[in-house]
Structure formats: structure tokens, C-alpha cells
Amino acid sequence: MPDLYALLAFLCAIVLLVLFIARFKVHPVATLFIVVITLGLVLGMGGSASVELVKEGFGSTLADVGLLIIFGCVLGKMLELSGAAMKITETALRLFSENKVPWAIALASTVLGIPLIADTAVVMLIPIVSALAYRTGISMMKLGPALYLGAYVMTSVIPPGPGPLASASLLGVSTGEAILYGLAVGVPGVFAATLYLSRLKTHVEPKPEFVAHMADGSKTGTGDGDGGDGPAGTEEGPEEPRVSLIGALAPILAPIFFIVTASLAAPVLPEGSWFTETVLFLGTPTLALFLACLLALPLFRGRWRDKSTLNDLFESGLRIAAMPMALTGVGGALATIVRETGVAENVAGTIESTGLSPVIIPFLIAAAVCTITGSNILGVMTSAAIMQPLLPALDLQPLVVYLACATGAQIMKHANSSGFWVTTTLSNMTVGQGMRSIGIASAISGLTGFAVLNIMIAAGVL
């Protein structure tokens, strides 16, 4: 098959993928399936062989990350409903002075972004952020986007976010490395984005429905005083059981500790010893996340034995996990088709002929997919699926490609993104104000993370 034909077929498949999702609003899972099958047929794989490759890629990918996605989504739901997320937020707010509130919110959002999807963090915490804006006079154009960006960046760069999980699996990057180096590029991105947001001058008042109770004289702040135990503007907060900070952080930090410890200790521990086996067992990502779910049960106090906690909550997590799992599986099928049809070698040769640094390619692909489709999950996963077959030809480390995909997939949030609309609407901003805050801040976070990645490459860290 001529090289030019294979390359053109691949480029048309990518255009079709973006067009179906962004222009015709076809569901990403259906779109990916159509594109993968069509690419197999056009490149001469035949109908039956194309379907078999799709099944092979789908199955092998989900075998690696299926349970991880499920347990990650269940953990996020548990932290949301138990009050742990609110406790972390209240503690972060108490650590900073009043004029540093945007930084406190960014810190809390960054921690919560490890298990929670960014949209969820915004919907859950926007009442307390709005109350803080009312009490301090700080613009919602600073606070609302800061609440979104911390979680958004973490969801893009480290597991158990669905996109990073799928990307790490496709590229063969260990979960421990993905977490460690993901934090190394993600935290500076959050810092740079928050620094930009803190400099914005436009004042935006919080939505009236979130602060009506305060206007009536019953102020609620960060949890101090009567009625401050729960989210501002809610009546059920004081009735919820109090959660300790250690209890709230344990389900988030424990799996990270187990996974990273196993990753770092494996090369130096004596093989075959019971201690080594125990460390590696606890550091298995699937088990570590399941243990995190068990650690979250005490947060519910006496309610942990109830069917609503042991069964219904798990089912809620499964419903959340369904779409990321399907996307991940079909993304694995795309990587398989690209690898098996010989497209990878043609694309790699074209990239090398341009003279561009290979590391910029996954960054640009992820940025383009995210900007056009509005999904950072789709951006990081699709770029990883495209790049995985190219690794040998381009002589790129899987970890470098993973980080390039993760930073590129942050660029940029605008009016085609659900997270953009959730944050803009609940923060009482106009579309223009949302673009100036969320849009630019997300681009800054991604570019900063990519700059840090290149610094690490130049310094020989990667």
C-alpha cells in the first residue's frame, strides 16, 4: 500500500473524528468506533479482520484499566457524599489569609481533582465559594475558575483520572511514574494559572441564589461559627456527620503512597522476600484504589453498613465509570488499528521529515483534540492512542509522550466544553469573561506544564 495513501487515510480519519464530535455532536464512543472500523476497511484489513482488531484492542485496554476506572469513580463519589471534599476545602481556606482566598481554593481543588472530576468539584463547592466571594468582596471571575482549574489540571495529568489512566495504559507507563511526574508538570501549571487568575481586575458578583441567606444577615463563611459545618446555602450541612481532616485525606493519599512506594522500591528491594511481595501487592494500582474505597467507608460513620453506602453508592460510581471505560476501550482499538496497518511508520517518517522535535507532536495533537471537541479526557486519550504505535520509530520515551499528551490536553477550555459552561454559569460570568478567565488560564496551565517537561528533558531527568 502506497505510503501517501496510508498517510492520507489516517489524516482523513482524524478529521472525521473531530468533525463528527465537534460539528455533528455524535457521541465520542460511536464516533471512535466508526472511525476505527472505517480506517481498517480503507487500509485493506477487511471487514472481519477490522472487527477482530477492534475487539482485541478494546479488550486488552479495558483489562488493564477497567477496574481502575471503576474504583476511581466510586472513590470520588464516596468523598463527595461523605463530606470529605468539603472538609478539605474548609481546611485549605483556614490556612490562607482572606486576601489569598484564590490560592486556598486552588489548593483544595488540586487535592480534590485527584479523585473527583472537575465539573463535580465545581457543582459541589460553588455555594461555599460564592459565600466567600460575598464576604470578602473578591470577584467570582477569580474564585470560580480557580475552583475549576485545580481539579481540571489534576484530572488531565494523573491517575485515577480516566484520561491519564487510559493514556498510561496505552503507552505502557506505570501508574507510579504517571503520578509522580504528572504532579511535577501539573502543580506548576496550577500555580501559573492561579497567578494569572489572581491578577484579573474585572469584578463579578456571585449568583444571588447562593448568597441570599447572607444578605438576610445569616452569614456563613468557611465553616466557623454556627451553621458553618456544611456548604454555604444548604440546610443539610449541620446534620451531616463531621469528618476529620486525616479521615478525609487518607483515601486520597494512601493509594498514591502505596503505588509510588511500590514503583520506587521495586528495583532496590530483595526479590522474593515477604516484605517485597507485600509492598508490590499493596502497590498494585487496582488493589490500592480498592483499599482507598475501604478507607472511605468510616467517613460515613454508622451509615457505612447501610445499603445506600455499600450498594447504591457503588452503583452510582459504576454509572459514572461507564462512559470513560467505553472511551478508553475504543481508544485502545484505535491504537491497535494504527499499529497493525502500518500507518505508524508512515506518520513517523513524515514527522521526522519536518524537522520538528518529536515531543511537540503529542502535545499539539492533544491540544487540538481538546480545543476542538471540548474534552480533556478525549484529548489525552486520543493523542496517546495515536502516538503509541509511533514510539519505536520516533525513539520517544513512553513517559515523555504521556506527559506531553497530559499537558496538551489542558488547552483550551471554551464554549464547547461542559466544564466551561458549568463554571461560567454558576460563577455568574458572561461567555466573554469565561474565555478571559477559564480559557486563558487553561492554556497557561498546559503551556507551563509542557515547559516544565522540556526543562526536565534538557536537564536529563527524563
N, C-alpha and C positions, 0 to 999 in steps of 0.2 A: 504494500500500500504506500503510495507516494507520501513523503514527509509533509509536504504542503497541505495535502488533503486532510491528513490526520490532525494537523495543527488547526486548520480552519474549522473542522468539525468540533474540536474541543472549544475553540473560541465562541462558536455559534451556540454551543451548549451552555456556556456561562452566560451569554447574552440572554438566551431563552430563560434560564433560571431567574435572572434578575427581573426580566420583563414580566414573567408570569406572577411573581410575588409582588413586585412594586407597582406595576401598572394594572394588572387584571385581578389582583387580590386573591389569587389562588393559594390555597393553604400550602405552606412550605413543604410538608411531608409529601403531599400529592405532587407538587412541582418537582421535588428532587427525584421521586420515583419515575416520573415521565421523562425527565432529562437523562437519568441513568440508563433506562431501557432504550431510549432513542439513540443515545450515544453508542451503546453496544451494537444496535442494529446497523447504524450508519457506518460503523467501523468494521463491519463484516463478521461480528461474533455470532450472528444467527439468533433467532428468537429463543430457542430453548437454552442455549449457552448463556445468553444475556440474563435470562431469568435465574439460572443457576448461580451466576456470579453475584447477582443482587442478593440472593438468599445466603450465599456464603459470606459476603461482606457484612450483611445485616446481622447474621447470627454471630459471627466471630466478634464483631464490635460490641454487641449487647452482652455477650458472655463476659467481656472484660469490665464493662461499666454499668450494666443494668441494675444490679443490686446497690451499687454505689449511689446512683441517681435516686433510687427509691429511698434508701436510708437518709440521704441528704435532704430530700424533700420532707420526709417525716420529721426529721430533727428540726428543720426550720419551722414547721407547723407547731411543734411542741414548744419551742422557745417563744413563738408568737402568742399562743393561747395561755401559757403558764404565767405570763408577766415577766419573764426573764429579760426580754428585749427592752421593756420599759425600765426595769431596774438598771440595766447597763446604761441606758440613756440618762437617767436621773443622776447616776454616779458621775458620768462624764461631765454633766452640767455643773456639778458641785466642785469639780476640780479646776474650773476656769473662772476668772473674774467675769463680771457682767459684759464688759466690752469685748470679751473673747468668746462670746457665745457661738459664733460660726465655727470656731475651731473645736469647741466641745461637741457640737452636733456632728461635725465631720468625723471626729474620733469615734463617737458612738456608732455612726453609720458604717464606718470602716470595719469595726468589730462585728456588727450585725450583718454586714454584707457577706461574711464567710458562710453562714448557713441560710440567710434569707435572700430572696430575690429583691432587687431594688424597689420595684413597684410596691411590693408588700410592706417594706420598711416605711415608705412614704405614707401609704394609706393608714398604717397603724400609728405612726408617730406625729403626723401633721397637726393633730389637735394641740399637743403639748408644745410643738414648735411655734404654732400660731399664738398660743398664750404667751410664750417668751417674747415674741415679736411685739405683742401688745404691751407687755410690761416694760420692756427695755427700750422700745422705740426703734429697734433695728429693722431694716427693710426685709420683707419676705423675699425680695429678689436675691438676698444673700443667704437667708436661712433655709428656704425651701430647696434650692438647688444643692446647698451643702448637705442636706439630709439625703438627697438622691445620689449625689456623686460618689460619696464614700462607698456605699453599698454597690453602686454600679461598677466602679473600678474593681472591687474585690470579686464581684460576680464574673468579671471578664478575665481575671488573671489567675485565680487559684481555685482548686477543688475545695469543697464539693459543688461549686457552680457547674451546671450542666455543660456549658460550653467548654470550660477548661478541662473537665473530666473527659469529654469526648475527644478533645484535641490531644490531651496527654496520651490517651489510649491509642489513637490513630498513629501518633508519632513515636510511640514506644518510650515515652518519658515517664519515669517513676513518679508516683504521687508525692513522695517526699521532696524530690527535686522541684516538682511543679509548685509546691507550696513555698519552699524556701526562696527560690529565685523569682517566683511570682510576686511575693512580698517585696523583694528587692526592687522590682520595677514598678509595683503598684503603689506602695506607700509614697515615694516621691511624686507620683502622678497625682495622688490625692492632695498632697501638700501644695503643689503648684496650682491646682485647680481651686483649692480653698483660698490661697493667697490672692488669686485673681478675683474670686467672688467677694472677698472681704474689702476689696478696693472699689466696688461698684457704688455709685452715688445715687442712683435713682431710688426714691423711696416708694415702697409698695406696702399698703396696709394689709393685715391678714383678713381672711374672709370673715364677714360679720358673724356667721353662724358658729364659728369656732371661739369667738371671744364675747358673745352676747352676755354670758354669765358674769364675765369680768366687768363689763360696762355697767352691770347692775350692782356692782360693789362686792361680789364674792370672788375676789382674785384667787387664782390658782397658779402657782409657779412651778418649781421643779420638784415638787414633792414635799416641801417643807410646810408645816402647819396643817391645820385641819383641812380635810378634803383634798389633800395633795398626794394621796397614795396612788392614784391612778392617773390615766391620761386626762389632760385638761378637757373640760367639756363633757365628760361622761359621768354617769351616775353609778356605774357598777364598780368603778375603781376601788373605793374603800372597802367593798365587800370581798374583793379578791384576796387570797392569802398572800402575805408578804413573802418576798423571795430575797434570799441573801445574795450578795454580790458574788461570793465564791460559788454558790449553787448555780447562779446564772451563767458564770463564765466556764464552769467545769465542762459542760457538754460541748463547748466550742473549742476550748484549749486542749482538752485531754486527747481527742483524736489527732490533733496536729502534733502534740508531743509524742504520741506513740508512733505515728507514721514517720516523722522526721528522725526520731531516735533510731528506729529500725534502719532507715536509709543511711544514716551516718555511721551506725555501729556495725552494720553487716560486714564491711570489709576488714574490720580490725578484731572482731570477736572470734574466739576459737571455734572452729567448725565442730558441730555435733554435740556440744555441751548443752545441758538442760537450760542454762541461762540464755544462751544464744537462741535456742529454739523458742523460748518463751518471749524474748524480745521481738523476734521476727514474727511470731504468731500474733502478738498484740499489735504489731505494726502493720499487719495486713490491712490495707485500706478498708475493705469491706467489713472486717471484724471491728476495726477501730470506730467506724461510723455507727455500727450497730451498738457497740458499747456506749457511744455518746447518747444514743436514744435511751438506753437504760439509765444513764446518769441523769437524764432529763426527767425521769419519772418522779423522783422525790420533789420536784418543783410543784407538783400538783397536790402535795400533802396527802390528805386522806382520800382525795379523788382519784389517786393513781390506780386504785383497784376497779374503778367504775368501767362499765362497757364503753362509755363515751371517750375514755382515755385509752384503754387497751385495744379497742377495736375501731371505733368510729374515727378517732384521730388518725390512726394508721391508714384507714381508707381514704381520708382526706389527703394525706400525703401521696398515696398512690395515684389519686386523680391528678394531682399537680405534676407528678412524675411522668405521666403518660405521654404528653407531647414532647418533652425533652428526650425521652427514650426513643420515640419513633424517629425524631430528627437525627439523633445520634446513629441509629441503625442504618438509616438510608444514607447518611453521610459516609459511613463505612463502606456501603455499597458503591458510592461514587469513587472512593479511593481505590477500590478493587478494580473497577472498570478501567480507570485511568492507568493503573499499573499493568493490567493484563493485555490491554490493546496496543501498547507501545507508544501511547501518547506522551508518556512521561519523558522519554528520551528526546522526542521532538521539541517539547516545550523547554526542556533543559538546554538544548542546543541553541534555541532562539534566545533565551535569556543570556547565555554566555556570549553570544554574538553582539549583544547590545553594549557590553562593557559595564553594565550596572553591577553594583555589589549584590550578590545573590540574596543577602539578608533583607534587602529592601522589598523584594518581591512578595513574600508572605505578608509583610506589613501593609503594602499597598492593596493586595487582594482583600485582606480582612477589612481595611478601611473602606474600600469601595462597596463591599457587600453590606457592611453595617450602615453606611451612609445612605445607600440606595434602598435597602429593604427595611431599615429601622431596627434591626435585631442584632445585638452584640453576640448573642448565642449563635445565631446563624453565621455571623461574620467569622468568629474564631473557629467554629467547627468546619465550615466550608473551605476556608483557606488551609486548614490543616489537612483536610481530605485531598485537596488539590496538590499540596506540597509533599505529602508523604511519599508518593512514588518517585518524586524528583530528588530525594535526599542523596542517594548514591551518586547520581550524575552531577549534582551541583556541589558535592562534597561539603554539605552543611550538617552541623550537629543537630540532632532532633530537639535538644533543649533550646538552642538558639532560635529555631523555627517556631517552637511553641511560644516563646516569649515575644517574637515578632508578631505572630498571629494575635496573641492576647492584647498587646498594646495597640495594634492596628484596629482591632475590633471595638475600641472605645470611640472611634472617630466616625461620624459625629452625630449627636442626637438632635433631631429636629422634628418637624411636624408629621412625619410618617411613623413616629415611634409612640407606642403606648405609654412608656415611661415619661416621655416628654409631655404628653397631654395630661397624665395624672399629676405630675409635679407642677406644671404650669397652671392648671385649673385650680388645684387645691391650694396653691400659693397665691392665688388671686392676681396672677400676672397675665399680660397680653401675650400674643404669639411673638411679637417683636421682642418683648422683654425676656421671654423664654429663650429665644435664639441668642440674645446677648449674654444670657447667664448660662443656661444649661448647654446650649450648642457650643459656645466658645470654650467653656470650662471642660467639656468632654474632649474637645480637640486638644486642649492644653495638657490634659492628663495623659492622653495617648502619646502625644509627641514627647512629653517629658519621659515617660516610661521607655520609649524607643531610644531616646538619647542616652538614658542610663544603660540600656542594653548595649549600645555601641561603645560606651565607655568601658563596660566590663569586658567586651571583646578586645578592645585596644589594650586593656591592662592585663590581658591574659587570664582573666578569671574564667572566661568561657572560651 
